[in-house]
């Protein structure tokens, strides 16, 4: 079952569905406070995908498939809902920013997968996977919201406590 779920074709479908669902929830559920458009949500999802991969190449491919379809799914739903409900369309800079993130996502998948190993490099990489998105959150959104703290805690759990996929060999 894991091989089916964590396969590139399935990640393409899951990414598109997650993107569309995230935008739908952002527009229709005011209780979540635009949680799905926050950076930490997607970093936690991509970290989980990378840690569940069986190798570096698979981690890069899975994360890329997820992100490459998540961005069009998210913004496709935004355009659909904007025309359906007459709300504003997304700013071009947001689309470009998330698009750049999607293009760089294979590199992120490799770095997240490398945290599975022991040694100084993974030891230094784990806090960076948490610190860089938090810094981006502060730059882009100003102040973190509750979902940023929740998904930061999920990252800490995956990278430091549960140690998903840890192999202890370089």
Kinemage of the C-alpha trace (Angstrom):
@kinemage 1
@onewidth
@group {chain A} dominant
@subgroup {mainchain}
@vectorlist {calphas} color= white
{ca unk a 1} P 0.000 0.000 0.000
{ca unk a 2} L 2.858 2.392 0.838
{ca unk a 3} L 4.345 1.820 -2.631
{ca unk a 4} L 1.040 2.768 -4.243
{ca unk a 5} L 0.454 5.879 -2.139
{ca unk a 6} L 4.054 7.078 -2.359
{ca unk a 7} L 4.378 6.728 -6.130
{ca unk a 8} L 4.820 9.622 -8.600
{ca unk a 9} L 1.428 9.171 -10.317
{ca unk a 10} L -0.356 9.131 -6.967
{ca unk a 11} L 1.611 12.175 -5.758
{ca unk a 12} L 0.468 14.029 -8.888
{ca unk a 13} L -3.148 13.300 -7.958
{ca unk a 14} L -2.696 13.965 -4.257
{ca unk a 15} L -0.897 17.257 -4.965
{ca unk a 16} L -3.634 18.543 -7.262
{ca unk a 17} L -6.374 17.452 -4.859
{ca unk a 18} L -4.570 18.926 -1.840
{ca unk a 19} L -4.044 22.232 -3.636
{ca unk a 20} L -7.674 22.497 -4.715
{ca unk a 21} L -8.959 21.445 -1.286
{ca unk a 22} L -6.644 23.908 0.434
{ca unk a 23} L -7.913 26.833 -1.619
{ca unk a 24} L -11.506 25.751 -1.166
{ca unk a 25} L -11.006 25.640 2.615
{ca unk a 26} L -9.242 29.008 2.573
{ca unk a 27} L -12.232 30.578 0.823
{ca unk a 28} L -15.096 28.823 2.557
{ca unk a 29} L -13.952 28.101 6.121
{ca unk a 30} L -13.143 31.247 8.050
{ca unk a 31} L -12.301 29.254 11.187
{ca unk a 32} L -9.060 28.000 9.633
{ca unk a 33} L -7.723 31.539 8.973
{ca unk a 34} L -6.132 30.794 5.571
{ca unk a 35} L -4.187 27.930 7.136
{ca unk a 36} L -3.705 26.146 3.829
{ca unk a 37} L -1.908 29.079 2.233
{ca unk a 38} L 0.770 29.148 4.945
{ca unk a 39} L 4.296 28.005 4.162
{ca unk a 40} L 4.683 25.669 7.154
{ca unk a 41} L 1.725 23.522 6.089
{ca unk a 42} L 3.341 22.658 2.768
{ca unk a 43} L 6.840 22.282 4.218
{ca unk a 44} L 5.502 19.766 6.738
{ca unk a 45} L 3.667 17.860 3.988
{ca unk a 46} L 6.729 17.775 1.734
{ca unk a 47} L 9.002 16.765 4.605
{ca unk a 48} L 6.697 13.869 5.428
{ca unk a 49} L 6.639 12.771 1.777
{ca unk a 50} L 10.436 12.962 1.513
{ca unk a 51} L 10.954 11.031 4.756
{ca unk a 52} L 8.642 8.266 3.554
{ca unk a 53} L 10.612 7.812 0.302
{ca unk a 54} L 12.902 4.829 -0.192
{ca unk a 55} L 15.803 6.796 -1.676
{ca unk a 56} L 17.077 10.246 -2.542
{ca unk a 57} L 15.853 10.144 -6.146
{ca unk a 58} L 12.426 8.971 -5.102
{ca unk a 59} L 12.231 11.717 -2.461
{ca unk a 60} L 13.031 14.345 -5.088
{ca unk a 61} L 10.533 12.879 -7.548
{ca unk a 62} L 7.695 12.495 -5.032
{ca unk a 63} L 8.049 15.989 -3.610
{ca unk a 64} L 8.320 17.458 -7.119
{ca unk a 65} L 5.201 15.608 -8.308
{ca unk a 66} L 3.266 16.763 -5.254
{ca unk a 67} L 4.316 20.428 -5.510
{ca unk a 68} L 4.169 20.750 -9.298
{ca unk a 69} L 0.473 19.782 -9.227
{ca unk a 70} L -0.387 21.356 -5.857
{ca unk a 71} L 0.321 24.884 -7.101
{ca unk a 72} L -1.909 24.680 -10.212
{ca unk a 73} L -4.577 22.890 -8.149
{ca unk a 74} L -4.529 25.673 -5.553
{ca unk a 75} L -4.564 28.556 -8.015
{ca unk a 76} L -6.932 26.803 -10.406
{ca unk a 77} L -9.436 26.521 -7.572
{ca unk a 78} L -8.785 30.169 -6.668
{ca unk a 79} L -9.663 31.280 -10.218
{ca unk a 80} L -12.712 29.011 -10.247
{ca unk a 81} L -13.994 30.361 -6.923
{ca unk a 82} L -13.166 33.950 -7.915
{ca unk a 83} L -15.379 33.628 -10.988
{ca unk a 84} L -18.061 31.680 -9.124
{ca unk a 85} L -18.363 34.012 -6.129
{ca unk a 86} L -16.962 37.218 -7.623
{ca unk a 87} L -14.013 37.411 -5.216
{ca unk a 88} L -10.578 38.765 -6.051
{ca unk a 89} L -8.127 36.813 -8.180
{ca unk a 90} L -4.654 35.949 -6.872
{ca unk a 91} L -1.802 38.417 -7.166
{ca unk a 92} L 0.716 37.444 -9.812
{ca unk a 93} L 3.601 37.642 -7.322
{ca unk a 94} L 1.964 34.953 -5.170
{ca unk a 95} L 1.631 32.650 -8.158
{ca unk a 96} L 5.254 33.289 -9.168
{ca unk a 97} L 6.528 32.779 -5.609
{ca unk a 98} L 4.761 29.448 -5.125
{ca unk a 99} L 5.760 28.440 -8.669
{ca unk a 100} L 9.432 29.024 -7.842
{ca unk a 101} L 8.964 26.972 -4.687
{ca unk a 102} L 7.453 24.144 -6.733
{ca unk a 103} L 10.352 24.204 -9.188
{ca unk a 104} L 12.871 24.080 -6.310
{ca unk a 105} L 10.920 21.358 -4.486
{ca unk a 106} L 13.078 18.425 -5.717
{ca unk a 107} L 16.066 20.015 -3.971
{ca unk a 108} L 13.982 20.333 -0.825
{ca unk a 109} L 12.987 16.678 -1.118
{ca unk a 110} L 16.645 15.647 -1.281
{ca unk a 111} L 17.579 17.800 1.720
{ca unk a 112} L 14.652 16.513 3.769
{ca unk a 113} L 15.542 12.922 2.880
{ca unk a 114} L 19.158 13.493 3.935
{ca unk a 115} L 17.984 14.248 7.486
{ca unk a 116} L 17.385 10.510 7.845
{ca unk a 117} L 21.116 9.901 8.199
{ca unk a 118} L 23.338 10.378 11.229
{ca unk a 119} L 26.279 12.769 11.334
{ca unk a 120} L 26.945 16.479 11.458
{ca unk a 121} L 25.345 17.354 8.094
{ca unk a 122} L 21.885 15.975 8.953
{ca unk a 123} L 22.246 17.326 12.503
{ca unk a 124} L 22.657 20.856 11.092
{ca unk a 125} L 20.075 20.360 8.344
{ca unk a 126} L 17.161 19.431 10.623
{ca unk a 127} L 16.908 22.825 12.378
{ca unk a 128} L 17.331 24.629 9.043
{ca unk a 129} L 14.294 22.823 7.616
{ca unk a 130} L 12.330 24.395 10.451
{ca unk a 131} L 14.047 27.802 10.666
{ca unk a 132} L 14.030 28.802 6.981
{ca unk a 133} L 10.253 28.381 6.464
{ca unk a 134} L 9.604 30.181 9.762
{ca unk a 135} L 11.764 33.074 8.569
{ca unk a 136} L 9.879 33.119 5.253
{ca unk a 137} L 6.613 33.150 7.192
{ca unk a 138} L 7.755 36.212 9.116
{ca unk a 139} L 8.836 37.952 5.903
{ca unk a 140} L 5.716 37.123 3.874
{ca unk a 141} L 2.942 37.097 6.487
{ca unk a 142} L 4.398 39.258 9.251
{ca unk a 143} L 3.455 37.199 12.262
{ca unk a 144} L 2.962 33.438 12.602
{ca unk a 145} L -0.545 32.182 13.284
{ca unk a 146} L -1.626 29.099 15.214
{ca unk a 147} L -1.271 26.786 12.207
{ca unk a 148} L 2.379 27.791 11.837
{ca unk a 149} L 3.008 26.667 15.409
{ca unk a 150} L 1.070 23.432 14.913
{ca unk a 151} L 2.959 22.477 11.754
{ca unk a 152} L 6.287 23.562 13.257
{ca unk a 153} L 5.547 21.149 16.101
{ca unk a 154} L 4.777 18.463 13.498
{ca unk a 155} L 8.152 19.106 11.848
{ca unk a 156} L 9.950 18.904 15.191
{ca unk a 157} L 8.178 15.618 15.865
{ca unk a 158} L 9.069 14.166 12.433
{ca unk a 159} L 12.681 15.328 12.420
{ca unk a 160} L 13.734 15.046 16.064
{ca unk a 161} L 11.344 12.828 18.032
{ca unk a 162} L 9.825 10.189 15.748
{ca unk a 163} L 12.832 10.230 13.425
{ca unk a 164} L 10.832 8.947 10.459
{ca unk a 165} L 12.817 6.687 8.196
{ca unk a 166} L 16.044 7.130 10.174
{ca unk a 167} L 18.748 4.766 8.867
{ca unk a 168} L 21.891 5.749 10.832
{ca unk a 169} L 24.313 5.294 7.938
{ca unk a 170} L 25.623 7.874 5.462
